[in-house]
Amino acid sequence: MGIVKISDQMHENLRLASTALSRSINSQAEHWMRVGMLAEMYPDLDHREICQMLVRAELAGGLDVALAARGELDRKPAAAVAPTARARKQPH
C-alpha cells in the first residue's frame, strides 16, 4: 500500500462521487484509476465497454487474470485494441 497525494479539489470530487455511489473514498479512487488505466490501454473502447471488461475481470478472478486470458498482460501498445471492439466500430 502506498500514499498518493492529490489536490484538494480531486479529493472533494472523490468524496462526492463515493457518497453518491455508496463506495469508500479509496474504492472510488481505485475505480477511477482502473477505468483510466484501461481507457489509456484501449483508447477505442468506450466507458460501457470498459465497465464490461471490469465485470468480466471480476468474474474471472481479477484484472490481471482477465488480461492474461486475452493474451494482453504483456502490455501491448495502446493501439492494440480488443478485436471485437475494432470489428464492431467499423462501418458496414
N, CA and C of each residue as an Amber inpcrd file, in Angstrom:
protein
   276
   0.8530000  -1.1670000   0.0000000   0.0000000   0.0000000   0.0000000
   0.8980000   1.2280000   0.0000000   0.4750000   2.2250000  -0.7610000
   1.2440000   3.4530000  -0.8310000   0.3560000   4.6520000  -0.5850000
   0.9920000   5.7860000  -0.5890000   0.2700000   7.0340000  -0.3900000
   0.3470000   7.8230000  -1.6870000  -0.7920000   8.3180000  -2.1350000
  -0.8640000   9.1320000  -3.3350000  -1.3590000  10.5080000  -2.9280000
  -0.6150000  11.5280000  -3.3050000  -1.0320000  12.8970000  -2.9920000
  -1.8770000  13.4130000  -4.1400000  -3.0490000  13.9530000  -3.8100000
  -3.9390000  14.5200000  -4.8120000  -4.3700000  15.9050000  -4.3450000
  -4.8820000  16.6780000  -5.2740000  -5.3130000  18.0350000  -4.9440000
  -6.5570000  17.9920000  -4.0510000  -6.7910000  19.0990000  -3.3660000
  -7.9940000  19.2060000  -2.5380000  -9.2590000  19.0830000  -3.3840000
  -9.2350000  19.6570000  -4.5970000 -10.4000000  19.5790000  -5.4830000
 -10.6840000  18.1400000  -5.8960000  -9.6410000  17.3720000  -6.2330000
  -9.8490000  15.9630000  -6.6050000 -10.3650000  15.1770000  -5.4070000
  -9.8610000  15.4730000  -4.2240000 -10.3520000  14.7870000  -3.0310000
 -11.8320000  15.0840000  -2.8130000 -12.2370000  16.3240000  -3.0310000
 -13.6450000  16.6830000  -2.8990000 -14.4850000  15.9540000  -3.9500000
 -13.9800000  15.8660000  -5.1820000 -14.6840000  15.1180000  -6.2310000
 -14.8320000  13.6530000  -5.8330000 -13.7760000  13.0870000  -5.2840000
 -13.8270000  11.6890000  -4.8230000 -14.8360000  11.5190000  -3.6970000
 -14.8460000  12.4620000  -2.7670000 -15.7740000  12.3780000  -1.6440000
 -17.2190000  12.4100000  -2.1280000 -17.5180000  13.3380000  -3.0290000
 -18.8820000  13.4560000  -3.5530000 -19.2890000  12.2040000  -4.3350000
 -18.4230000  11.7480000  -5.2280000 -18.7420000  10.5650000  -6.0380000
 -18.8590000   9.3170000  -5.1770000 -17.9790000   9.1770000  -4.2010000
 -18.0240000   7.9760000  -3.3500000 -19.3080000   7.9370000  -2.5320000
 -19.7590000   9.0880000  -2.0660000 -21.0220000   9.1420000  -1.3210000
 -22.1890000   8.7960000  -2.2400000 -22.2120000   9.4040000  -3.4150000
 -23.3070000   9.1670000  -4.3630000 -23.3710000   7.7180000  -4.8200000
 -22.2240000   7.0640000  -4.9410000 -22.1690000   5.6970000  -5.4610000
 -21.9820000   4.6420000  -4.3760000 -22.1160000   5.0610000  -3.1160000
 -22.0090000   4.1440000  -1.9610000 -20.6910000   3.3690000  -1.9450000
 -19.6050000   4.0910000  -2.2010000 -18.2700000   3.4990000  -2.1360000
 -17.4510000   4.2860000  -1.1250000 -16.3890000   3.6630000  -0.6400000
 -15.4500000   4.4250000   0.1760000 -14.6690000   5.3570000  -0.7600000
 -14.0320000   6.3650000  -0.1830000 -13.2190000   7.2760000  -0.9950000
 -12.1060000   6.5000000  -1.6830000 -11.4710000   5.5890000  -0.9550000
 -10.4010000   4.7940000  -1.5580000 -10.9150000   3.9080000  -2.6840000
 -12.0840000   3.2980000  -2.4970000 -12.6610000   2.4590000  -3.5530000
 -13.0040000   3.2780000  -4.7850000 -13.5250000   4.4810000  -4.5810000
 -13.8550000   5.3390000  -5.7140000 -12.5910000   5.7380000  -6.4610000
 -11.5490000   6.1020000  -5.7300000 -10.2830000   6.4740000  -6.3690000
  -9.7200000   5.2980000  -7.1580000  -9.7520000   4.1100000  -6.5750000
  -9.2420000   2.9280000  -7.2730000 -10.0730000   2.6470000  -8.5180000
 -11.3850000   2.7990000  -8.4340000 -12.2420000   2.5880000  -9.6060000
 -11.8560000   3.5490000 -10.7230000 -11.7300000   4.8360000 -10.3980000
 -11.3550000   5.8120000 -11.4200000  -9.9840000   5.5080000 -12.0090000
  -9.0500000   5.0510000 -11.1850000  -7.7210000   4.7170000 -11.7000000
  -7.7810000   3.5210000 -12.6400000  -8.5680000   2.5090000 -12.2780000
  -8.6940000   1.3290000 -13.1350000  -9.3420000   1.7010000 -14.4700000
 -10.4150000   2.4870000 -14.4250000 -11.0810000   2.9060000 -15.6560000
 -10.1190000   3.7420000 -16.5090000  -9.4050000   4.6550000 -15.8870000
  -8.4430000   5.4880000 -16.6120000  -7.3140000   4.6730000 -17.2230000
  -6.8050000   3.6980000 -16.4840000  -5.7390000   2.8360000 -16.9940000
  -6.2190000   2.0920000 -18.2330000  -7.4280000   1.5150000 -18.1510000
  -7.9590000   0.7720000 -19.2870000  -8.2730000   1.6900000 -20.4580000
  -8.7270000   2.9090000 -20.1830000  -9.0020000   3.8690000 -21.2590000
  -7.7150000   4.2150000 -22.0040000  -6.6010000   4.3050000 -21.2960000
  -5.3250000   4.5780000 -21.9560000  -4.8160000   3.3630000 -22.7090000
  -5.0160000   2.1740000 -22.1450000  -4.5640000   0.9450000 -22.8050000
  -5.4010000   0.6140000 -24.0350000  -6.6900000   0.9370000 -23.9910000
  -7.6330000   0.6010000 -25.0560000  -8.4370000   1.8390000 -25.4490000
  -7.8230000   2.7790000 -26.1610000  -8.4970000   4.0440000 -26.4650000
  -9.7390000   3.8980000 -27.3470000  -9.8970000   2.7960000 -28.0310000
 -11.0790000   2.6120000 -28.8750000 -12.2880000   2.0920000 -28.0980000
 -12.1020000   1.7010000 -26.8370000 -13.2190000   1.2290000 -26.0320000
 -13.9150000   2.4180000 -25.3790000 -15.2380000   2.3540000 -25.3100000
 -15.9610000   3.4170000 -24.6060000 -16.1720000   3.0040000 -23.1400000
 -16.7660000   3.9010000 -22.3680000 -16.9280000   3.6570000 -20.9350000
 -17.7160000   2.3830000 -20.6620000 -18.7670000   2.1470000 -21.4150000
 -19.5850000   0.9500000 -21.2260000 -18.7530000  -0.3110000 -21.4470000
 -17.9340000  -0.3200000 -22.4930000 -17.0980000  -1.4810000 -22.7880000
 -16.0370000  -1.6930000 -21.7090000 -15.4930000  -0.5950000 -21.2000000
 -14.5080000  -0.7040000 -20.1220000 -15.1710000  -1.2750000 -18.8670000
 -16.3720000  -0.8230000 -18.5430000 -17.0840000  -1.3620000 -17.3830000
 -17.3890000  -2.8450000 -17.5680000 -17.7590000  -3.2410000 -18.7800000
 -17.9920000  -4.6580000 -19.0490000 -16.7110000  -5.4560000 -18.8670000
 -15.5850000  -4.8870000 -19.2900000 -14.2920000  -5.5460000 -19.1180000
 -13.9890000  -5.7330000 -17.6220000 -14.2870000  -4.7200000 -16.8160000
 -14.0550000  -4.8230000 -15.3790000 -14.9450000  -5.8880000 -14.7460000
 -16.1940000  -5.9860000 -15.1870000 -17.0920000  -7.0170000 -14.6500000
 -16.5830000  -8.4040000 -15.0410000 -16.1900000  -8.5700000 -16.3110000
 -15.6430000  -9.8710000 -16.7370000 -14.3890000 -10.2110000 -15.9430000
 -13.5490000  -9.1920000 -15.6860000 -12.3240000  -9.4240000 -14.9190000
 -12.6530000  -9.8860000 -13.5050000 -13.6510000  -9.2660000 -12.9040000
 -14.0550000  -9.6540000 -11.5500000 -14.5490000 -11.0930000 -11.5390000
 -15.3420000 -11.4620000 -12.5260000 -15.8480000 -12.8360000 -12.6130000
 -14.7150000 -13.8390000 -12.8370000 -13.6810000 -13.4040000 -13.5560000
 -12.5580000 -14.2860000 -13.8710000 -11.5240000 -14.3430000 -12.7540000
 -11.6550000 -13.4860000 -11.7630000 -10.7040000 -13.5280000 -10.6610000
  -9.7560000 -12.3600000 -10.6100000 -10.0210000 -11.3050000 -11.3200000
  -9.1900000 -10.1140000 -11.2470000  -8.7580000  -9.6420000 -12.6170000
  -8.3600000  -8.3770000 -12.6980000  -7.9890000  -7.7660000 -13.9650000
  -6.7850000  -8.4640000 -14.5860000  -5.7750000  -8.8180000 -13.8000000
  -4.6080000  -9.4940000 -14.3530000  -4.9980000 -10.8240000 -14.9820000
  -5.9130000 -11.5540000 -14.3440000  -6.3620000 -12.8370000 -14.8780000
  -7.0770000 -12.6320000 -16.2060000  -7.9620000 -11.6300000 -16.2700000
  -8.7200000 -11.3700000 -17.4960000  -7.8000000 -10.9310000 -18.6270000
  -6.8370000 -10.0550000 -18.3420000  -5.9200000  -9.6070000 -19.3830000
  -5.0080000 -10.7370000 -19.8350000  -4.5670000 -11.5710000 -18.9060000
  -3.7310000 -12.7060000 -19.2700000  -4.5060000 -13.6740000 -20.1560000
  -5.7690000 -13.8980000 -19.8350000  -6.6030000 -14.7920000 -20.6340000
  -6.7800000 -14.2500000 -22.0470000  -6.7780000 -12.9410000 -22.1860000
  -6.9150000 -12.3270000 -23.5050000  -5.5670000 -12.2120000 -24.1960000
  -4.4800000 -12.6260000 -23.5170000  -3.1560000 -12.5100000 -24.0970000
  -2.6520000 -11.0850000 -24.1210000  -3.1590000 -10.2380000 -23.2300000
  -2.8310000  -8.8180000 -23.2680000  -2.0820000  -8.3440000 -22.0390000
  -1.6440000  -9.2350000 -21.1980000  -0.9540000  -8.8250000 -19.9820000
   0.4660000  -8.3530000 -20.2720000   0.9620000  -8.6540000 -21.4650000
   2.3260000  -8.2690000 -21.8120000   2.4620000  -6.7980000 -22.1810000
   1.4340000  -5.9860000 -21.8690000   1.4630000  -4.5330000 -22.0540000
   1.6440000  -4.1540000 -23.5230000   0.7750000  -4.6520000 -24.3790000
   0.8030000  -4.2730000 -25.7860000   0.5730000  -2.7730000 -25.9000000
   1.0050000  -2.1830000 -26.9930000   0.7610000  -0.7480000 -27.1810000
  -0.7220000  -0.4300000 -27.1260000  -1.0410000   0.7940000 -26.7630000
  -2.4420000   1.2090000 -26.6160000  -3.2220000   1.0470000 -27.9100000
  -2.5440000   1.0590000 -29.0520000  -3.2400000   0.9160000 -30.3330000
  -3.7910000  -0.4970000 -30.5200000  -3.2690000  -1.4580000 -29.7780000
  -3.7590000  -2.8360000 -29.8800000  -5.0330000  -2.9580000 -29.0690000
  -6.1480000  -2.9430000 -29.7600000  -7.4540000  -2.9550000 -29.1130000
  -8.0770000  -4.3200000 -29.2820000  -8.9430000  -4.6640000 -28.3650000
  -9.6440000  -5.9420000 -28.4560000 -10.2900000  -6.0720000 -29.8300000
 -10.1010000  -7.1980000 -30.5190000 -10.6330000  -7.3630000 -31.8720000
 -12.1390000  -7.1400000 -31.9590000 -12.8940000  -7.5270000 -30.9390000
 -14.3430000  -7.3490000 -31.0090000 -14.7060000  -5.8770000 -31.0710000
 -13.9950000  -5.0460000 -30.3250000 -14.2800000  -3.6060000 -30.3390000
 -13.8970000  -3.0150000 -31.6940000 -12.7670000  -3.4410000 -32.2410000
 -12.2960000  -2.9110000 -33.5050000 -13.2630000  -3.2970000 -34.6190000
 -13.6850000  -4.5490000 -34.6480000 -14.5950000  -5.0280000 -35.6860000
 -15.9500000  -4.3440000 -35.5950000 -16.4350000  -4.1640000 -34.3890000
 -17.7460000  -3.5740000 -34.1800000 -17.7960000  -2.1220000 -34.6140000
 -16.6930000  -1.4020000 -34.4730000 -16.6950000   0.0280000 -34.7300000
 -16.5170000   0.3470000 -36.2210000 -16.1740000  -0.6330000 -37.0480000
 -16.0140000  -0.3760000 -38.4610000 -17.3710000  -0.2430000 -39.1360000
 -17.5150000   0.7000000 -40.0740000 -18.8080000   0.8480000 -40.7630000
 -19.0990000  -0.3660000 -41.6200000 -20.3730000  -0.6830000 -41.7670000
 -20.7760000  -1.8480000 -42.5660000 -21.2170000  -1.4420000 -43.9330000
